[in-house]
């Protein structure tokens, strides 16, 4: 391989790249997002400086079903996040994610710094209930439930789209060949070309089980604030560095 061929390769391994170049488009991505109040000290410990918690000590647990993700395929994902502030700007910080497909695990970590690990999340409708589960090493560690489409947000889809377009932040950490840090950054990105097919809100319940290698319960549930079910198209563009810890 020539130098130019090497530098043109989108990802490793060079003979069979894990993912192509982006941007990446998602069609009819389905969410169950449960927002809840959590422990203030636990939330503060999960947020890397210079991020701070948004008012209310709010976290969220989400399930996502991706039936059509360019370059990544058909997969499901689940994990926790925190409502935070970056220099006063509201943002969503990804704390941990678990999914069942190698390309988005690899690409998400290498490009944007998504905190992804392998797990088995599932989002499905069981009779009258939208149900999300997450299994890690064959053990169930999370379950969330919401009535199926109880209250439509059909007259608020622009507001839903504006919320999806807000700043999202990840902590990207990559080691050097010496084992020391090579990349240590806060990465920001904003979804684009957003189209909301539908959105619904309602009550929810969320059960998180402590597990040492799947620490979704480390942001404990104190009070459920609300839940949203939504189906969305969007483009995930490349990100930008908000803060460089090695600068």
Secondary structure as UniProt FT lines:
FT   HELIX           3..8
FT   TURN            14..15
FT   STRAND          24..37
FT   HELIX           40..46
FT   TURN            49..50
FT   STRAND          52..53
FT   TURN            55..56
FT   STRAND          58..69
FT   TURN            70..72
FT   STRAND          73..86
FT   TURN            87..88
FT   STRAND          89..99
FT   HELIX           102..107
FT   HELIX           108..112
FT   STRAND          116..118
FT   STRAND          120..126
FT   TURN            127..128
FT   STRAND          129..136
FT   TURN            137..138
FT   STRAND          139..147
FT   TURN            148..149
FT   STRAND          151..152
FT   HELIX           154..156
FT   HELIX           157..164
FT   STRAND          167..175
FT   TURN            177..178
FT   STRAND          181..189
FT   STRAND          192..202
FT   STRAND          204..208
FT   HELIX           216..218
FT   STRAND          223..236
FT   STRAND          240..244
FT   TURN            245..246
//
